[in-house]
Amino acid sequence: MAASKDRRVIVTLESTAGTGYRYVTKKNKVNNRERIVLKKYDPVIRRHVEFKETR
């Protein structure tokens, strides 16, 4: 069986508001080497906040 040549890896985005809410998404590790920071909706506090990539 051959190894996967997929360059996209699964990453977890965790809320910076401290609620513990997380999103799971994919990113291209070749084009984006640094950690992702996205502004997304946190349903726990019902606001848009920054979500940072965790490892």
N, CA, C and O atoms as CSV, one atom per row, in Angstrom:
chain,resi,resn,atom,element,x,y,z
A,1,MET,N,N,0.830,-1.170,0.000
A,1,MET,CA,C,0.000,0.000,0.000
A,1,MET,C,C,0.879,1.239,0.000
A,1,MET,O,O,1.810,1.326,0.801
A,2,ALA,N,N,0.610,2.200,-0.875
A,2,ALA,CA,C,1.422,3.409,-1.002
A,2,ALA,C,C,1.018,4.441,0.046
A,2,ALA,O,O,-0.128,4.490,0.494
A,3,ALA,N,N,1.987,5.255,0.419
A,3,ALA,CA,C,1.719,6.331,1.385
A,3,ALA,C,C,0.910,7.431,0.714
A,3,ALA,O,O,1.004,7.638,-0.495
A,4,SER,N,N,0.125,8.123,1.505
A,4,SER,CA,C,-0.707,9.199,0.984
A,4,SER,C,C,0.154,10.391,0.593
A,4,SER,O,O,1.060,10.771,1.334
A,5,LYS,N,N,-0.119,10.982,-0.562
A,5,LYS,CA,C,0.628,12.142,-1.021
A,5,LYS,C,C,-0.144,13.424,-0.777
A,5,LYS,O,O,0.152,14.459,-1.374
A,6,ASP,N,N,-1.118,13.355,0.086
A,6,ASP,CA,C,-1.954,14.513,0.380
A,6,ASP,C,C,-1.152,15.541,1.163
A,6,ASP,O,O,-0.571,15.216,2.199
A,7,ARG,N,N,-1.113,16.785,0.677
A,7,ARG,CA,C,-0.370,17.844,1.340
A,7,ARG,C,C,-1.230,18.614,2.327
A,7,ARG,O,O,-0.740,19.488,3.043
A,8,ARG,N,N,-2.507,18.289,2.362
A,8,ARG,CA,C,-3.406,18.977,3.280
A,8,ARG,C,C,-3.519,18.162,4.565
A,8,ARG,O,O,-3.783,16.960,4.534
A,9,VAL,N,N,-3.316,18.832,5.684
A,9,VAL,CA,C,-3.376,18.166,6.981
A,9,VAL,C,C,-4.572,18.694,7.770
A,9,VAL,O,O,-5.015,19.823,7.559
A,10,ILE,N,N,-5.083,17.877,8.669
A,10,ILE,CA,C,-6.207,18.269,9.516
A,10,ILE,C,C,-5.658,19.036,10.708
A,10,ILE,O,O,-4.742,18.571,11.385
A,11,VAL,N,N,-6.226,20.226,10.966
A,11,VAL,CA,C,-5.805,21.045,12.097
A,11,VAL,C,C,-7.015,21.385,12.955
A,11,VAL,O,O,-8.149,21.396,12.476
A,12,THR,N,N,-6.760,21.660,14.225
A,12,THR,CA,C,-7.802,22.045,15.164
A,12,THR,C,C,-7.662,23.519,15.490
A,12,THR,O,O,-6.571,23.986,15.817
A,13,LEU,N,N,-8.770,24.258,15.403
A,13,LEU,CA,C,-8.790,25.672,15.754
A,13,LEU,C,C,-9.532,25.822,17.072
A,13,LEU,O,O,-10.676,25.386,17.195
A,14,GLU,N,N,-8.881,26.443,18.066
A,14,GLU,CA,C,-9.483,26.591,19.391
A,14,GLU,C,C,-9.761,28.065,19.672
A,14,GLU,O,O,-8.976,28.940,19.305
A,15,SER,N,N,-10.884,28.323,20.327
A,15,SER,CA,C,-11.322,29.679,20.625
A,15,SER,C,C,-10.359,30.371,21.581
A,15,SER,O,O,-9.889,29.769,22.546
A,16,THR,N,N,-10.065,31.652,21.305
A,16,THR,CA,C,-9.218,32.435,22.198
A,16,THR,C,C,-10.023,33.018,23.350
A,16,THR,O,O,-9.447,33.621,24.255
A,17,ALA,N,N,-11.346,32.852,23.337
A,17,ALA,CA,C,-12.193,33.365,24.412
A,17,ALA,C,C,-12.152,32.470,25.647
A,17,ALA,O,O,-12.692,32.835,26.692
A,18,GLY,N,N,-11.523,31.314,25.542
A,18,GLY,CA,C,-11.388,30.428,26.696
A,18,GLY,C,C,-12.596,29.551,26.949
A,18,GLY,O,O,-12.735,28.998,28.040
A,19,THR,N,N,-13.479,29.408,25.962
A,19,THR,CA,C,-14.673,28.591,26.140
A,19,THR,C,C,-14.406,27.113,25.882
A,19,THR,O,O,-15.178,26.257,26.313
A,20,GLY,N,N,-13.315,26.811,25.181
A,20,GLY,CA,C,-13.002,25.423,24.871
A,20,GLY,C,C,-13.643,24.930,23.586
A,20,GLY,O,O,-13.481,23.765,23.223
A,21,TYR,N,N,-14.375,25.807,22.885
A,21,TYR,CA,C,-15.020,25.414,21.633
A,21,TYR,C,C,-13.956,25.296,20.549
A,21,TYR,O,O,-13.024,26.097,20.493
A,22,ARG,N,N,-14.104,24.280,19.679
A,22,ARG,CA,C,-13.105,24.020,18.643
A,22,ARG,C,C,-13.757,23.768,17.291
A,22,ARG,O,O,-14.875,23.261,17.203
A,23,TYR,N,N,-13.041,24.128,16.257
A,23,TYR,CA,C,-13.386,23.784,14.880
A,23,TYR,C,C,-12.285,22.878,14.352
A,23,TYR,O,O,-11.141,22.959,14.798
A,24,VAL,N,N,-12.628,22.021,13.409
A,24,VAL,CA,C,-11.654,21.172,12.734
A,24,VAL,C,C,-11.698,21.525,11.259
A,24,VAL,O,O,-12.775,21.585,10.666
A,25,THR,N,N,-10.530,21.762,10.660
A,25,THR,CA,C,-10.447,22.127,9.257
A,25,THR,C,C,-9.167,21.557,8.669
A,25,THR,O,O,-8.387,20.915,9.372
A,26,LYS,N,N,-8.953,21.788,7.388
A,26,LYS,CA,C,-7.739,21.338,6.711
A,26,LYS,C,C,-6.948,22.539,6.251
A,26,LYS,O,O,-7.511,23.599,5.976
A,27,LYS,N,N,-5.625,22.369,6.168
A,27,LYS,CA,C,-4.794,23.426,5.608
A,27,LYS,C,C,-3.696,22.792,4.770
A,27,LYS,O,O,-3.293,21.653,5.002
A,28,ASN,N,N,-3.220,23.555,3.790
A,28,ASN,CA,C,-2.133,23.111,2.940
A,28,ASN,C,C,-0.827,23.465,3.650
A,28,ASN,O,O,-0.492,24.643,3.777
A,29,LYS,N,N,-0.096,22.465,4.106
A,29,LYS,CA,C,1.111,22.697,4.886
A,29,LYS,C,C,2.263,23.231,4.039
A,29,LYS,O,O,3.199,23.816,4.584
A,30,VAL,N,N,2.217,23.046,2.735
A,30,VAL,CA,C,3.280,23.540,1.866
A,30,VAL,C,C,3.160,25.056,1.703
A,30,VAL,O,O,4.168,25.760,1.760
A,31,ASN,N,N,1.953,25.564,1.504
A,31,ASN,CA,C,1.758,26.992,1.288
A,31,ASN,C,C,1.655,27.778,2.584
A,31,ASN,O,O,2.062,28.939,2.623
A,32,ASN,N,N,1.125,27.184,3.644
A,32,ASN,CA,C,0.918,27.869,4.920
A,32,ASN,C,C,1.675,27.141,6.021
A,32,ASN,O,O,1.137,26.229,6.649
A,33,ARG,N,N,2.899,27.534,6.253
A,33,ARG,CA,C,3.713,26.858,7.263
A,33,ARG,C,C,3.402,27.334,8.675
A,33,ARG,O,O,3.473,26.546,9.618
A,34,GLU,N,N,3.057,28.611,8.838
A,34,GLU,CA,C,2.784,29.129,10.176
A,34,GLU,C,C,1.369,28.746,10.618
A,34,GLU,O,O,0.565,28.256,9.826
A,35,ARG,N,N,1.093,28.979,11.879
A,35,ARG,CA,C,-0.217,28.608,12.424
A,35,ARG,C,C,-1.310,29.535,11.915
A,35,ARG,O,O,-1.085,30.727,11.706
A,36,ILE,N,N,-2.495,28.970,11.719
A,36,ILE,CA,C,-3.645,29.721,11.205
A,36,ILE,C,C,-4.333,30.458,12.353
A,36,ILE,O,O,-4.452,29.933,13.461
A,37,VAL,N,N,-4.786,31.686,12.070
A,37,VAL,CA,C,-5.642,32.435,12.987
A,37,VAL,C,C,-6.820,32.925,12.161
A,37,VAL,O,O,-6.644,33.715,11.233
A,38,LEU,N,N,-8.035,32.455,12.495
A,38,LEU,CA,C,-9.237,32.837,11.773
A,38,LEU,C,C,-10.268,33.400,12.740
A,38,LEU,O,O,-10.333,32.996,13.901
A,39,LYS,N,N,-11.070,34.336,12.252
A,39,LYS,CA,C,-12.157,34.871,13.060
A,39,LYS,C,C,-13.418,34.096,12.695
A,39,LYS,O,O,-13.909,34.172,11.569
A,40,LYS,N,N,-13.937,33.342,13.682
A,40,LYS,CA,C,-15.098,32.501,13.461
A,40,LYS,C,C,-16.079,32.673,14.616
A,40,LYS,O,O,-15.771,33.310,15.623
A,41,TYR,N,N,-17.258,32.095,14.451
A,41,TYR,CA,C,-18.333,32.223,15.438
A,41,TYR,C,C,-18.145,31.235,16.579
A,41,TYR,O,O,-17.925,30.047,16.345
A,42,ASP,N,N,-18.229,31.720,17.804
A,42,ASP,CA,C,-18.188,30.874,18.992
A,42,ASP,C,C,-19.595,30.814,19.578
A,42,ASP,O,O,-20.052,31.800,20.157
A,43,PRO,N,N,-20.296,29.687,19.446
A,43,PRO,CA,C,-21.683,29.598,19.909
A,43,PRO,C,C,-21.839,29.630,21.431
A,43,PRO,O,O,-22.936,29.882,21.928
A,44,VAL,N,N,-20.769,29.381,22.169
A,44,VAL,CA,C,-20.860,29.394,23.629
A,44,VAL,C,C,-21.090,30.816,24.128
A,44,VAL,O,O,-21.933,31.041,24.997
A,45,ILE,N,N,-20.339,31.783,23.577
A,45,ILE,CA,C,-20.509,33.180,23.992
A,45,ILE,C,C,-21.307,33.991,22.979
A,45,ILE,O,O,-21.555,35.180,23.180
A,46,ARG,N,N,-21.708,33.337,21.884
A,46,ARG,CA,C,-22.524,33.938,20.821
A,46,ARG,C,C,-21.890,35.186,20.219
A,46,ARG,O,O,-22.547,36.214,20.053
A,47,ARG,N,N,-20.602,35.080,19.895
A,47,ARG,CA,C,-19.862,36.179,19.270
A,47,ARG,C,C,-18.816,35.618,18.310
A,47,ARG,O,O,-18.448,34.446,18.385
A,48,HIS,N,N,-18.344,36.478,17.406
A,48,HIS,CA,C,-17.216,36.119,16.557
A,48,HIS,C,C,-15.930,36.449,17.320
A,48,HIS,O,O,-15.759,37.564,17.813
A,49,VAL,N,N,-15.037,35.475,17.410
A,49,VAL,CA,C,-13.753,35.657,18.078
A,49,VAL,C,C,-12.664,34.998,17.228
A,49,VAL,O,O,-12.963,34.272,16.279
A,50,GLU,N,N,-11.408,35.254,17.574
A,50,GLU,CA,C,-10.307,34.622,16.864
A,50,GLU,C,C,-10.136,33.182,17.338
A,50,GLU,O,O,-10.221,32.885,18.530
A,51,PHE,N,N,-9.898,32.316,16.393
A,51,PHE,CA,C,-9.589,30.915,16.675
A,51,PHE,C,C,-8.172,30.661,16.200
A,51,PHE,O,O,-7.824,30.979,15.062
A,52,LYS,N,N,-7.356,30.088,17.071
A,52,LYS,CA,C,-5.950,29.821,16.736
A,52,LYS,C,C,-5.724,28.331,16.601
A,52,LYS,O,O,-6.342,27.522,17.292
A,53,GLU,N,N,-4.823,27.987,15.695
A,53,GLU,CA,C,-4.487,26.593,15.454
A,53,GLU,C,C,-3.739,26.012,16.649
A,53,GLU,O,O,-2.804,26.628,17.161
A,54,THR,N,N,-4.148,24.833,17.088
A,54,THR,CA,C,-3.446,24.121,18.154
A,54,THR,C,C,-2.796,22.894,17.583
A,54,THR,O,O,-3.178,22.425,16.510
A,55,ARG,N,N,-1.818,22.368,18.282
A,55,ARG,CA,C,-1.123,21.184,17.800
A,55,ARG,C,C,-1.307,20.023,18.722
A,55,ARG,O,O,-0.784,18.939,18.463
